[in-house]
Amino acid sequence: MPEILLIDLGSSRIKWQVRSETGFVLEEDRHDWTASEGPPELPRCRPRAVWMVRVGGAEREETLRAALRARYGGVPVVTVQPRAEGPGGLRLDYDLSQFGADRYCALLGAVARTRKSAVVVDAGTAVTVDLLGTDGRHLGGYILPGLRGGLEAVNRLFTDALQARVAPKLRLTGEALPADSAVLPGHDTGEALLRGWMLGLAGAVQRLGAQAGDAEQGVEWWLTGGDAGWLSNLLDRPAHVVPGLVFDGLWCHLQPRRGKGGRP
């Protein structure tokens, strides 16, 4: 049975899932990718449709579309655009020309899971914190620099010699990042910068999310994105970590249109 390819094209990474007609995840992958590197790694199957969430410049999408045509021929490719009224009762009071499709899909993924007030955090290149009411209305949100972008910006303020010494500490992968130990002070500039930014970012996210209320009021926290794992460890409240939340929202947005060949 033909599969559907879901793609989350971020500003520095590409993530994809292959799903069955019923929405079951058959295969998935994620890796860093820039257009200058040539075509990205894509699944071997030939999907009947490609559904895409894109963040960043349109040039990256055009490069990816060319790679999709070269690999899969004339398979229809649909790029999601946020809507003021989405599936499941989601309602946006936001300038849609400035609202990222990844944020929109993450909200749809949360709405599909809960009818409670919610804080939806997407921790990637940027960190977005969006608030949802019990009626599915988007109450607004916040945007912060992500971990690596913030670290790189601060590191550029140092001398060239110190930048070279600090840089290795700032290139840790998600699995190697400190978790609970991040609250401890560092003993060199790299450690101090890394742990300070991690703890500061967690504190900022927690403070911003508090605008929706607390757990006693029934507010649920939903985290996704590459840095969701360590971030959840530094919050002092329970949170659902769902790596595929954007994909789930993308599926909710376009799933009713499956009978039309994947076209919106």
Secondary structure as the mmCIF struct_conf table of DSSP 4:
data_model
#
loop_
_struct_conf.conf_type_id
_struct_conf.id
_struct_conf.beg_label_comp_id
_struct_conf.beg_label_asym_id
_struct_conf.beg_label_seq_id
_struct_conf.end_label_comp_id
_struct_conf.end_label_asym_id
_struct_conf.end_label_seq_id
STRN STRN1 ILE A 4 LEU A 9
BEND BEND1 SER A 11 SER A 12
STRN STRN2 ARG A 13 ARG A 19
TURN_TY1_P TURN_TY1_P1 GLU A 21 THR A 22
STRN STRN3 VAL A 25 ASP A 32
HELX_RH_3T_P HELX_RH_3T_P1 ALA A 35 GLU A 37
BEND BEND2 PRO A 39 PRO A 39
HELX_LH_PP_P HELX_LH_PP_P1 PRO A 40 GLU A 41
BEND BEND3 ARG A 44 CYS A 45
BEND BEND4 ARG A 48 ARG A 48
STRN STRN4 ALA A 49 ARG A 54
BEND BEND5 GLY A 56 GLY A 56
HELX_RH_AL_P HELX_RH_AL_P1 ALA A 58 TYR A 72
BEND BEND6 GLY A 73 GLY A 74
STRN STRN5 VAL A 77 THR A 79
BEND BEND7 ALA A 84 ALA A 84
STRN STRN6 GLU A 85 GLU A 85
HELX_RH_3T_P HELX_RH_3T_P2 PRO A 87 GLY A 89
STRN STRN7 ARG A 91 ARG A 91
BEND BEND8 TYR A 94 TYR A 94
HELX_RH_3T_P HELX_RH_3T_P3 LEU A 96 GLN A 98
BEND BEND9 PHE A 99 PHE A 99
HELX_RH_AL_P HELX_RH_AL_P2 ALA A 101 VAL A 111
TURN_TY1_P TURN_TY1_P2 ALA A 112 ARG A 113
BEND BEND10 ARG A 115 LYS A 116
STRN STRN8 ALA A 118 ALA A 123
BEND BEND11 GLY A 124 THR A 125
STRN STRN9 ALA A 126 LEU A 132
TURN_TY1_P TURN_TY1_P3 THR A 134 ASP A 135
BEND BEND12 GLY A 136 GLY A 136
STRN STRN10 ARG A 137 ARG A 137
STRN STRN11 HIS A 138 PRO A 145
HELX_RH_AL_P HELX_RH_AL_P3 LEU A 147 ASN A 155
TURN_TY1_P TURN_TY1_P4 ARG A 156 LEU A 157
BEND BEND13 PHE A 158 PHE A 158
HELX_RH_AL_P HELX_RH_AL_P4 ASP A 160 VAL A 166
HELX_RH_3T_P HELX_RH_3T_P4 ALA A 167 ARG A 171
HELX_RH_3T_P HELX_RH_3T_P5 GLY A 174 ALA A 176
BEND BEND14 LEU A 177 LEU A 177
BEND BEND15 ALA A 179 ALA A 179
HELX_RH_3T_P HELX_RH_3T_P6 ASP A 180 VAL A 183
BEND BEND16 LEU A 184 LEU A 184
HELX_LH_PP_P HELX_LH_PP_P2 PRO A 185 GLY A 186
BEND BEND17 HIS A 187 ASP A 188
HELX_RH_AL_P HELX_RH_AL_P5 THR A 189 GLY A 209
HELX_RH_3T_P HELX_RH_3T_P7 ALA A 210 ALA A 212
HELX_RH_3T_P HELX_RH_3T_P8 ALA A 215 GLN A 217
TURN_TY1_P TURN_TY1_P5 GLY A 218 GLY A 218
STRN STRN12 GLU A 220 THR A 224
BEND BEND18 GLY A 225 GLY A 225
TURN_TY1_P TURN_TY1_P6 GLY A 226 ASP A 227
HELX_RH_AL_P HELX_RH_AL_P6 ALA A 228 LEU A 234
BEND BEND19 ASP A 236 ARG A 237
STRN STRN13 HIS A 240 VAL A 241
TURN_TY1_P TURN_TY1_P7 PRO A 243 GLY A 244
HELX_RH_AL_P HELX_RH_AL_P7 LEU A 245 LEU A 254
HELX_RH_3T_P HELX_RH_3T_P9 GLN A 255 LYS A 260
TURN_TY1_P TURN_TY1_P8 GLY A 261 GLY A 262
#
